[in-house]
């Protein structure tokens, strides 16, 4: 019997288990084209000076998470700004 991609999963764990056990290459014939367009957000570059200790801490944390330092700092900024919004500061 041919494998099928389920239409839905009960939870994220079930979906993860399915994709751990299956390769998209095995099921590629079941996929459908999407008309969803991916729009790349325009980026701006900012330059900051940080204390050496802070840079080392960010570097260790980003390596532990498997992401680059810029992504980690961006996550922290988004979280901080979101907290500011929730607190009525922005």
CNS distance restraints for C-alpha pairs under 8 A (distance, minus, plus):
assign (resid   3 and name CA) (resid  27 and name CA) 7.15 0.50 0.50
assign (resid   4 and name CA) (resid  27 and name CA) 7.10 0.50 0.50
assign (resid   4 and name CA) (resid  30 and name CA) 7.36 0.50 0.50
assign (resid   5 and name CA) (resid  27 and name CA) 7.18 0.50 0.50
assign (resid   5 and name CA) (resid  30 and name CA) 7.26 0.50 0.50
assign (resid   9 and name CA) (resid  14 and name CA) 6.14 0.50 0.50
assign (resid   9 and name CA) (resid  15 and name CA) 5.73 0.50 0.50
assign (resid  10 and name CA) (resid  14 and name CA) 6.37 0.50 0.50
assign (resid  10 and name CA) (resid  15 and name CA) 7.79 0.50 0.50
assign (resid  11 and name CA) (resid  15 and name CA) 6.54 0.50 0.50
assign (resid  12 and name CA) (resid  16 and name CA) 6.07 0.50 0.50
assign (resid  13 and name CA) (resid  17 and name CA) 6.10 0.50 0.50
assign (resid  14 and name CA) (resid  18 and name CA) 6.22 0.50 0.50
assign (resid  15 and name CA) (resid  19 and name CA) 6.35 0.50 0.50
assign (resid  16 and name CA) (resid  20 and name CA) 6.05 0.50 0.50
assign (resid  17 and name CA) (resid  21 and name CA) 6.30 0.50 0.50
assign (resid  18 and name CA) (resid  22 and name CA) 6.17 0.50 0.50
assign (resid  19 and name CA) (resid  23 and name CA) 6.59 0.50 0.50
assign (resid  19 and name CA) (resid  24 and name CA) 7.91 0.50 0.50
assign (resid  22 and name CA) (resid  26 and name CA) 7.14 0.50 0.50
assign (resid  23 and name CA) (resid  27 and name CA) 6.88 0.50 0.50
assign (resid  24 and name CA) (resid  28 and name CA) 5.60 0.50 0.50
assign (resid  27 and name CA) (resid  31 and name CA) 7.23 0.50 0.50
assign (resid  50 and name CA) (resid  54 and name CA) 6.47 0.50 0.50
assign (resid  50 and name CA) (resid  55 and name CA) 6.41 0.50 0.50
assign (resid  51 and name CA) (resid  55 and name CA) 6.43 0.50 0.50
assign (resid  52 and name CA) (resid  56 and name CA) 6.25 0.50 0.50
assign (resid  53 and name CA) (resid  57 and name CA) 6.22 0.50 0.50
assign (resid  54 and name CA) (resid  58 and name CA) 6.11 0.50 0.50
assign (resid  55 and name CA) (resid  59 and name CA) 6.00 0.50 0.50
assign (resid  56 and name CA) (resid  60 and name CA) 6.19 0.50 0.50
assign (resid  57 and name CA) (resid  61 and name CA) 6.17 0.50 0.50
assign (resid  58 and name CA) (resid  62 and name CA) 5.98 0.50 0.50
assign (resid  58 and name CA) (resid  69 and name CA) 6.41 0.50 0.50
assign (resid  58 and name CA) (resid  72 and name CA) 7.58 0.50 0.50
assign (resid  58 and name CA) (resid  73 and name CA) 7.75 0.50 0.50
assign (resid  59 and name CA) (resid  63 and name CA) 6.16 0.50 0.50
assign (resid  59 and name CA) (resid  68 and name CA) 7.98 0.50 0.50
assign (resid  59 and name CA) (resid  69 and name CA) 6.03 0.50 0.50
assign (resid  60 and name CA) (resid  64 and name CA) 6.19 0.50 0.50
assign (resid  61 and name CA) (resid  65 and name CA) 6.27 0.50 0.50
assign (resid  62 and name CA) (resid  66 and name CA) 5.93 0.50 0.50
assign (resid  62 and name CA) (resid  67 and name CA) 5.20 0.50 0.50
assign (resid  62 and name CA) (resid  68 and name CA) 5.67 0.50 0.50
assign (resid  62 and name CA) (resid  69 and name CA) 5.50 0.50 0.50
assign (resid  62 and name CA) (resid  72 and name CA) 6.14 0.50 0.50
assign (resid  63 and name CA) (resid  67 and name CA) 6.24 0.50 0.50
assign (resid  63 and name CA) (resid  68 and name CA) 7.15 0.50 0.50
assign (resid  67 and name CA) (resid  71 and name CA) 6.49 0.50 0.50
assign (resid  67 and name CA) (resid  72 and name CA) 6.87 0.50 0.50
assign (resid  68 and name CA) (resid  72 and name CA) 6.52 0.50 0.50
assign (resid  69 and name CA) (resid  73 and name CA) 6.12 0.50 0.50
assign (resid  70 and name CA) (resid  74 and name CA) 6.01 0.50 0.50
assign (resid  71 and name CA) (resid  75 and name CA) 6.18 0.50 0.50
assign (resid  72 and name CA) (resid  76 and name CA) 6.32 0.50 0.50
assign (resid  73 and name CA) (resid  77 and name CA) 6.18 0.50 0.50
assign (resid  74 and name CA) (resid  78 and name CA) 6.14 0.50 0.50
assign (resid  75 and name CA) (resid  79 and name CA) 6.15 0.50 0.50
assign (resid  76 and name CA) (resid  80 and name CA) 6.02 0.50 0.50
assign (resid  77 and name CA) (resid  81 and name CA) 6.00 0.50 0.50
assign (resid  78 and name CA) (resid  82 and name CA) 5.99 0.50 0.50
assign (resid  79 and name CA) (resid  83 and name CA) 6.16 0.50 0.50
assign (resid  80 and name CA) (resid  84 and name CA) 6.24 0.50 0.50
assign (resid  81 and name CA) (resid  85 and name CA) 6.21 0.50 0.50
assign (resid  82 and name CA) (resid  86 and name CA) 6.22 0.50 0.50
assign (resid  83 and name CA) (resid  87 and name CA) 6.11 0.50 0.50
assign (resid  84 and name CA) (resid  88 and name CA) 6.26 0.50 0.50
assign (resid  84 and name CA) (resid  89 and name CA) 5.07 0.50 0.50
assign (resid  84 and name CA) (resid  90 and name CA) 6.01 0.50 0.50
assign (resid  85 and name CA) (resid  89 and name CA) 5.66 0.50 0.50
assign (resid  85 and name CA) (resid  90 and name CA) 4.92 0.50 0.50
